[in-house]
Amino acid sequence: MALAQPMTADPELDDLLASRPALAMHAQDGLCFEGVPLHAIADAHGTPCWVYGAGTLRARYRALAAALAEAGLDVHIHYAVKANDHLAILGLYQTLGAGADVVSLGEFLRTQQAGVPAADVVFSGVGKSAPELAAAIAAGLGQINVESAEELEMISAIATASGRTARVALRMNPDVDAGTHEKITTGLADNKFGIPAQDILHLYAHAATLPGIQPVGLALHIGSQILSPAPYAAAYAKAAEMVRSLRAAGAEISVLDLGGGLGIGYGDEPGISLAAFASVVKKEVGGLDVELLMEPGRYLVGPAGLLLASVILEKQGAKRFVVLDAAMNDLMRPAMYDAWHGILPVSAVQLRAPRAPADVVGPICESADSFATGRDLPSMPPGARVAILDAGAYGAVMSSTYNARPRAAAVLIEAGKFHLITPRQTIENLWADEFLPPLAGAG
């Protein structure tokens, strides 16, 4: 089975619009997201501004759950908080029955603030600190995905000291190439994540002898933005083989955590086929008699968010630059991963206007502060607005205040109305927690 191929050419603006059911262009109101004009949101809360659609968030979750159910699978979905940790989104998924997958104490405490039961939280990550583990174990965390022999000893000591027992799964590194960008692969032997497969049998037996430890099964995660089921098939086949080997050695295995990484279409191409993914899960691990978990993030929230921005100016020279008020401090993915995001004018008139190539950039003093190169766009006068698409995952969570730029506002669209869920950071907030110590005078 061949890996899905990335885009070979930029899609047309009309194709970007047509391939996103939550978007519509109205002649008078301009670009609308879940029926709400983006101009209205920008008028009320300014730009740059994150915009999330509750209807799309729910639809993505239900589509994944339905595909798994139609394949005859009972898989408990744990939303990967690292993709977007906003309390409004965590709370929404909790109401749908999702658990959470966290990678820090801060993320864990966010899930608690949003009402996710501690017993429904999985703690992943290669570098959990002792204070983080102690707090999570004390709160009754559901499962810790252990990434090393050293971490297993830490957990045993912490759990024993507190008189508790920690449920753990060993994260196996299956050494499978997921076919993704090198910076988001997690399942290769030279990645920092997980335990080499050849060490699992010994370490699982050792875990069963440690005080404060209840080994319950295996976990794996092979990367992010995976567009083909083939890498999953390879990884899950190895996981199934390991489960059978562990049981043959007398170990008790009740849980298999399948990880996440389901890819989405950032252009006009489809993302991974949910039916094909579910079929792979069914074929490779459906008959293991284990509780199945999975940890999707990007698939659920990526298409459910966009970054609304305004044009500061067009700069003409050897190239045409469209300079936005959004920047790499808001959306880091293009600078970090060379990530491609669709960009649509919010104005219906501009969508139909003649187009010419332009580099879409931000105002930060870094050459990497660029959202797009050679993108066909109409003339964009100062104040014109654009929507940077599919920015719901790894957007706001990776933002910063670099160049002393306040963090953007965020709104959630629910049932045709928009609600402010994060106010725009004020400039004064940038130094509100800083102190000037006594300084020696000159001379």
Secondary structure, DSSP 8 states (H G I E B T S, - for coil): -------SS---HHHHHHT-TTEEEETTTEEEETTEEHHHHHHHH-SSEEEEEHHHHHHHHHHHHHHHHHTT--EEEEEEGGG---HHHHHHHHHTT-EEEESSHHHHHHHHHTT--GGGEEE--S---HHHHHHHHHTT-SEEEE--HHHHHHHHHHHHHTT--EEEEEEEE------S-GGGB--STTSSSSEEHHHHHHHHHHHTTSTTEEEEEEE---BSSB--SHHHHHHHHHHHHHHHHHHHTT----EEE----B---SSSS----HHHHHHHHHHHHTTS--EEEE---HHHHGGGEEEEEEEEEEEESSSEEEEES--TTT--HHHHH-----EEES-HHHHTS-EEEEEEE-SSSSTT-EEEEEEEEE---TT-EEEE-S-SSSSGGG---GGG----EEEEEETTEEEEEE----TGGGGTT----------
